[in-house]
Amino acid sequence: MYNPDFMVKLIYAFVSSQPQYFAQQYFDRIIRKWRRGEVSRLQLNTMLAIGASYLKIVCETDAAPESPPDPQLTSFLESIREQYLKKCVTHSFEDMADPTIETPLNLKELGHAFHITSHGQDGPYHYHGLSVRYAVELGFHCVDLPLCERATRPPLVQDQCQRSWTDRDPLRIEFIRRGFWTLAFMDGYVSALTSMHSMVDEDDIHVEGIDDRVLQRLFDLDPDKDTYPLFIPGISGHLMGGYSIMLPFFRCIYRI
């Protein structure tokens, strides 16, 4: 266990690795929710691992040729990253006993931690596939439809989809839309790299583009009261050109 002040610095480093136009607001929201105990262990360990990794990259890229980074510092940051990735794997399953809007992305983060700590073996991709299946079962792939009407779904899942559309909250819908695009993008990426069968049927994707104007409403809310997901999906891929461009690109690679 590290000093809380050091953990706060790692969380700030995690936020700094995200787009900067809402970095401070995002950081304040995370810290307040963390101190109230509203951040799961998987989410906390993920942020700390990414924060340590980001600091290590900054140390290596910002160092001048005549003054290379301190090897002890980079080794220390790498050991922190490994430690928190292992904690993601060992202390996360109970956090996802009841599927919620955050479950698919949390599973993706868990699969990522598994993949790194197992030195790139294919087994961890099972969690990627599981995260996509959760997303589809929860109706994330039809967020532009009033109801989930696929007859093949169990009645319980249909009820879950129907309840999620009772108020049609634009901000929550945007989280779902971004979450599914994140998983669909990773699905194409994993399929292209491993020759695995795609988990996402393109005919089932009926989502619109990512809308940052809707997301901005999150930071107009009181973080002590809002119940929206902690992680903001889609921002990294959005800056890479948008999922509407990258997803078909990886589909083409997979088919070749």
N, C-alpha and C positions, 0 to 999 in steps of 0.2 A: 504494500500500500504506500503510495507516494503522498507527499505533502499536498493538502488541498490547493494551496496557491499554485503549485506546479501543475496540478491537474487543470486548473483554470487556464493556465497558459497554453496547455495542449489543446484545450477546447477552442481557445481563440485561434490557435494555429489551424485547427480544423476549419473554422469559419473562414479564415483567411484564404484557404484553398478554394473557396467557393467564389462566385461572382461578387464583386466588391460593392455593388450599388445598394445592397441591403445588409452588408456584413455586420455593422454595429447593432442594428435592430435584431438581426438573427442571433447574434451572440447574447444580447441581453435576454432574449426570450428563452434560449437554452439554459442559461445560468439560473434564471428564476425557476424554471420548471425542474431543473436538477435539484436545487436546494429544497424544493417542496416534495421531492421523492417521486416525481412524475416522469422520470427518464428510466427506461428499463436498463438492466445490466448489459444486454446486447448493444443497445444504442450507445451507452456510455463508453463501453470498451471499444466499440467501433470508432467513435469520435477520437478517443485518446490514441488509438493506433494510427489513424489517418493523420492526426496532428503531429505525432512523432515522425511519421514518414515525410510529411510536408516540411518540417523543420530540417530534417536531414537533407532533403533535396535543396532547400534554400542554402544551407551551409556549403553544399558541394558546388552549386551553380554560381553563387555570389563570390566565391573565393577567387582572388587574383592568382594568376599563374605563379607569381613569385612567392605567394604565401598560401599554400594549400590548406584546406580545412584540418583542424585538429583531429587526428585519427581516433583519439580517445573519445571526443565528443560525438563523432559520427557513429562509432561503435556503441556508445551509450544509448543514443537515440534509436539505433537499430534493435538493441536488446529490449528497449521499452516497447517498440512496435511489436516485436515477436511475443512479448509477454501478454500484451493486451489482445493480440489476435488469438492466442491460446485461451485466454479467458472468454473470448467470444464463443469459442467452441464448447468450453466446459460448463459455462454458467448461463446458457441461453434458452434451453428447451422449455423450461417451465414458464418463461415469459410469453410463450406463444401457445399456451394450452387452449385458449379460446380465440379463434380467428377474428381479427379486426381489420379495419382499413389499412393498418400498418403491417399486417402479417406478411404479405407477399414480398415487400421490400426488405423486411427484417430477415426473411429466409434467404433472400439474395445476398445480403451482407454476411449471413452465417456461411453460406456456400463459398463466398469469396475468402473468408477467413480459413475455412477448411482447405481450400485450394492452395493457399499460400503455405500454411503450416504443414501440409503433406507433400510439399516440394513439387507441386504441379501434377499430381496424379489425377486421373480422370474421375475417380470416385466422387469427389466433391460436386461434380456437375449434377449429381442426383438432386442436390438442394436447389440448383437453378431450375431444373425441371419441375420440382415440387412447388417452387414459388410461382411459376407460370400457371400451373394447374390451380393453385389457390386463387390466383387472380381471375382466371376464367370462371371458376366455380362461384366466386363472389360477385360475378357480373361485371368486372372491371372492363371487359372488352366491349361492352355495349352501353357505354356511358352516354351515348347520344340518343338512346332509345328510352321511352317512358317506362317500359317494363322489360324484364328478361323473359322471353317467351319461348325459349328452346325447350321442346318437349322432352328432350333426353335428360334434362336436369332433374335431380330429386326434388320433391316438393319443398323440402326445407330450404334449399338453395334459392328456389323461386321466391319463397317468402322473404328471404334475406334481401334479395334484389329489389323486391317490391317495397319493402320498408325503407330501403336506402333512397328511394325516389319520392317519398311522401312530401318532402318540402323542397326538393330540387335546389338545395343550397349551392350557389355558383362556386363558392370557394372549395367546398368539399368535393364537388364534381370535378373541379380542376385538379385537386390532389389525386383523385382516382384516375383521371385522364393521363396525367403525368406519370403516375405509378405504372400504368399499363404500358405506356410508350417506353419507359425505362426497361421494363422486363422484356418487351418485344424486341427492343434494340439489342439487349444482351442475348436474347434467344438467337437472333441472326448472327451475332458475333460468335457465340459458342458453336453454333452449327457450322459456321464457316471454318473455324479453327480445328474442330474435332471430327468433322464429317458425321456428327450425330444427327438424327432425324429432328427436324424442327418441332418445337412444342406448340407453336402458334400457327394457326391456320389463317392465312392472309384474308380469306373470305369472311373471317369473324371479326376483323378489325374495322370498326366503324367510328373511330374517334377523330375529332377535329384537332387542329393544331394547338400548340402550347400558347397560352395567353398570360404573359407576365403582368398585364394590367389587373387581371383578376387576382393573381397571387399577391399583389401589393396590398390588397385589403387585409391580409393577415396581420400586417404590421400596424394597422389602425385599431386592432383589437387589444383588449387587456390580456396580457399573457398569463395573468393569475387566474383567468376565468375561461379562456378559450380551450376547446378540447380537440383542436386540430392536430394532425400528426406532427411529430417533432422534426423528422427529416423532410426536406423539400425535394421531391424526386424531379428528375428531368433537367435540372439546371446545367449540368456538365455537358450532357449530350446536346442540349439546345444550343450551347455556344459552339459545339463542333459542327454545326450546320443544320441541326434539326433532325428529328427522327424521320420525318417524311422523306428526307434525302438518304440518310444512312441506312435505314432498314431495307429498302429495295437494293441498295448497294451490296449488303451482305447476303441478301437472298440470291443475287446474281452469282456471287462468288461460290455460294453453297451449291448452286445448280451446275456450275462448270465443273 
